[in-house]
């Protein structure tokens, strides 16, 4: 089987004749939202560079096209399937990629902060916001410089404090979808809220806090 992908203007984008799956053909890559036309034919199909010019042998073979979003995995469930017979030469399929749909490289179906294109680059699962199951979503880990596929190494919300005269600086990694509060105490028993409702965004949150007196304790909590 040979396949060729055309854009809406009739320009040939890519072809494939067989693959690592044997006689099955594969096309993979990132395509923006729009309408595309896939021509499929038997061996010796000729794909013209423009004008949807395709010449294919007549036949009676059944051709099935499977569409998948994300990294190619022949064992995964197709996003869509279509089939037909090439009785009169090439068999045409129309593919519509919707903006922000599951096949749009700019989409973020699992809402983890990574686009489909970024998920493909990172090797993460575009349908799972936390590919390694470590409690941090993929986008936050990438933004904070961690590997979203390694559950043994993940960001920590443990705060880092730096003191200078009259000032305490605090920084901590925040998780998207969580809020945080900063409290202080002089005796570790009675705590006063300095700031609440700090929105996590998968980035480092930092604050500079003026201090007075000889001793002050601080703590950061998820709300």
N, C-alpha and C positions, 0 to 999 in steps of 0.2 A: 504494500500500500504506500502511495505517495501523497503527501499533503502540502498545500501551499496556503499561506495566510495573506489576504489582501486588506488594505484599509478601505474606507468608504469611497475614496477617489479612484480605486482600481489599481493602486500601486502595490506591487508585490513586496511584502515585508520579509518573509522567510519561508523556506521549504525544508522538507525532510523526507528522505527515502530510507525507511527502516531505521532501527535504533538498537540499543543494547537489549531491547526486548525481542529482538529477532525481526520478523516481518512487520511488526507494529511500528508506526511512526510516532514521533514525539516532537512537539514544539513547546518550548518553555521560555518564559521571560516576563518582563513587566510591560503592560500596555495600559495607556491612559483610558479614561472613559470614552466611549464612542461605539460605533458600529463597525464590525469586521466581517469578512466573508472568507470562509474556509473551503477550499476546493480539495476534494479527495478523489483519487483515481487509482487504477491498477498500475503495475510496472510499466515504465516508458511514458508516463504522463509528462507533458511539456508545459511548464508554467511561464507565460509571458511576463515581462517586467511591468506592464501597465495595461489598462483597459480590460481587466478581467479576462485576458486572453489565455485560455487553458485548452489544451488538446489532450484528450485521454482516450485510451482504447475502450470500446464498448465491452460490456461484460454483464454478468449476472451475479456478481459477488455482493454479499451484504457487508456494508461498511458501518461501523459504530464509532462515534466520536464521544469521548469522555472529557469533560472539563473539570479541572481541579484548581482550587485556590491554594496558594502557599507553595512551599517546596514540593517537588514532585515525589510522590510515593505511590507506586503502582498498586499497593495493597490498601490504600486509603479509599474512602467512599467518595465517588465523583460528586462534584457540585451539581452537574447536569449531564444528561446523556441523550444523544439523538442517533438515529440510524436510518439507513435507506439502502437502495440498490443502484449500482452504476450501470443501468441498462443502456443509457444513451451517451456514454462518455463520462465526463466529470460529474461528481455529485457535490452539490453546494450546500453549505450550512451557514446560517446567519448567526453571528455571535454579538450580543449587545452587552457591553460593560458599562454598568450604571455608575454614576458618580457616587462615591462612598459605598458602593456595593462590595460584596465579598471579594471580587477580583480586581477592584480598583487599587492600584499600588499606594494611593494616598489614604485608603480606608483604614479604620482601626476597629475591626469588628468586635474584638474582645475588650476594648476600652482600657488597654494597659499603657497607653501613651506612646506606643510604637505603631507606625504605619505598616501596611503589609510589606512595602518595600524594605523597611527597616527590619521587620521580622525575618524576611528572607535572608537578609545580610547577616543577621545575628544567629540564624538557624533555630529560632524559637517557634513555638506553635502559635499561629495567628488566631486560633480559636480558644487559647488558654492564656489568661492574663498572667499566670504565674507558672511558667513552663517547668521550673525545677522544684516547685512546691515548697519553697523555703519561707513563705509568708510575705515576700516582697514581690510586687509585680515587675514584669520584665522591663517596662519603660523606666521605672525608678532605678532598677539595678544598672541599666545602661547609662542613665544620666549621672549616676553616682560613681561610675567607673568600675562596676562589678560584673561578673560573668552571670548572665541570667540562666545559664544551663548548669551551674555548679551550686548545689544546695548547701555544700559545706562551707562556702565562703559567701557571706552576704553582708549588706550594710548593717550597721549598728546605730540605734538611736541614743546610745550612751553619750551624754554631752561631754564636750571638751571645754575646759575653763582656762582662761588666762587672766591673771590679775596684774593690774598696774595701779599706781597711786590714785585712789579715789574712783577707780573704775574696775568692773569685772566684765570680761567678754566671754560669751558662751556661744557655742556652735554645736549643732546636732543634725544628723541625717533625718529627714522627714519622709513619711510614706503618704502617697496620694490617697485621698479619701479619709484621712485621719486628721484630728485636730489635737493641739497640744496646749499645755499651760505651763507657765513658769511661776514658781513660788519661792519665797525666802523665809528664813527663820533665824532667830538669834540663839535658840536653845534646843532645836531639833524636836520640839514638842508642839509648839504653836506656829502654824504656817500661815502666811499671808500671800494672797495671789498678786503677783506683779503684772501678769498678762495672761489672758485666756483667749480661746478661740483662734489660736495660731493655726492656719491652714497648711497642711502638708502638701507638698507638690513634687515629691521625688527629687528634692534638692536639699542642699544644706541651708538650714535656718541659722542666722546669727543675730545676736543682740549685744549691745553695749549697755551695761547697767551701772548707774552711779551708786556708789556705796559710801556709807558713813559708819563710824564706830569701829571698834577693835575687831569684831568678829561677826561674820554673816555666813549663813548656809543657804545653798540654792538647790532646787531640784526641778527636773523636767518630767512631766507626766503626759501620757496619752489620755485624752478625755473620752 
